[in-house]
Amino acid sequence: MKKTYLMTPGPTPVPPKALLAMAEPIIHHRTPEFMEIFKEVCADLKYIFQTQSDVIVFTSSGTGAMEAAVANLLSPGDKAICVQGGKFGERWTELCNAYGVNAIVIDVEWGKAVDPKIIEQELKKDSGIQAVFTTLCETSTGVLTDIKAIANITKNHNAALVVDAISGLGAEEIKTDEWGIDCVVSGSQKGLMIPPGLAFVSLSKKAWDKVEKSKCPKYYFSFKKSKKALDSADTPFTPAISLVIALRETLRMMKTEGLDVILARHKKLALSTREAMKAMGLQLFAPTAPSNGVTAVNVPAGVDGEKLVKHMRDKYGVGIAGGQAELKGKVFRIAHMGYITETDIVTTIAVLGMALAEMGYKGPVEPA
Ligand SMILES: *Cc1c(COP(=O)(O)O)cnc(C)c1O
């Protein structure tokens, strides 16, 4: 017999209530019954996004919403800043390249957060820059970006601030309206606690003005089409009905717990995880700007990082994540995001300790 623990930064575990909701017979989406559900979901998304603006829902993984942000806010030949300090920051640059947008890349050392002043310098150099693409929680490195400070800068410039909060939403503080963020994109399979398949976008007035001018090609991922349908609690195409129904359950849970309590819980789990890693003699990959959703840890010398992840999954049923791209085999990542409790974290840490010992790790070295 085996019991599994999903401790990865997406997908994350789905609460039983949401799973059961998806087991109900499918309903049609052009019915008053679904419309009621969709209305409730859209209203609750505003609470989680901390915005008064509409939140558009797409049936796609999170990257669909990222692509939509590039395609709907910009035109070929436009200039945009892409902050890249990990795999997901790089995705912004790749998307800009795909749509003929000139990416001004701010390369950040992996494991560090961008210095907002560098963004300000770039914006001051060129008032023609149309957007600044950033990542709230860089899931590949476990770094948290100071979005509040960046928003403080972009609000004095022509550029719209776009934030990938796919893994950040529901785990990190992000005050869309109060901080003045123009576009927040997210996905369903991380802090929102349902399976992959839904993506979300919020847009400010400044962002909508850019949408009006945008000339990049788009069809399915059109903000205008989605907004028009949303005005009558509808979607332009068939939505992932079962996922929307599941989302109603997790959003209800989140409203009941309260955003502040949720964020405090994530903070506590993240802090506990980091302290446990240090106590085990391990080094954090991003000690200066750690996120509350995922902790990246350096694989200790002498241990095979990929085998460690596999060993924990195969022998103990605990699924953590390995490193991506240049961090493959060099770090492992423990998520404490979404439907995760203290017990899950304690279990994961204990299993990590056993697995490391079995792989020859000797533990912390006593200082001389
Ligand atoms: C998971 C994730 C994505 C990608 O989302 P998909 O749902 O796989 O398309 C993008 N950005 C960040 C920061 C993520 O954590």
The ligand as a Tripos MOL2 file, in Angstrom:
@<TRIPOS>MOLECULE
LIG
   15    15     1     0     0
SMALL
NO_CHARGES

@<TRIPOS>ATOM
      1 C1          3.6000   27.0780  -12.9180 C.3       1 LIG1
      2 C2          4.0670   28.3900  -13.3740 C.ar      1 LIG1
      3 C3          3.8860   28.8350  -14.6870 C.ar      1 LIG1
      4 C4          3.3840   27.9590  -15.7880 C.3       1 LIG1
      5 O1          2.1240   27.6180  -15.6860 O.3       1 LIG1
      6 P1          1.5120   26.4440  -16.5820 P.3       1 LIG1
      7 O2          0.2300   26.2650  -15.8780 O.co2     1 LIG1
      8 O3          2.4320   25.2730  -16.5170 O.co2     1 LIG1
      9 O4          1.3490   26.9680  -17.9390 O.co2     1 LIG1
     10 C5          4.2910   30.1050  -15.0190 C.ar      1 LIG1
     11 N1          4.8690   30.9070  -14.1170 N.ar      1 LIG1
     12 C6          5.0800   30.5100  -12.8620 C.ar      1 LIG1
     13 C7          5.7450   31.4480  -11.9100 C.3       1 LIG1
     14 C8          4.6930   29.2450  -12.4420 C.ar      1 LIG1
     15 O5          4.9220   28.8450  -11.1940 O.3       1 LIG1
@<TRIPOS>BOND
     1     1     2 1
     2     2     3 ar
     3     2    14 ar
     4     3     4 1
     5     3    10 ar
     6     4     5 1
     7     5     6 1
     8     6     7 2
     9     6     8 1
    10     6     9 1
    11    10    11 ar
    12    11    12 ar
    13    12    13 1
    14    12    14 ar
    15    14    15 1
@<TRIPOS>SUBSTRUCTURE
     1 LIG1         1 GROUP 0 **** ****
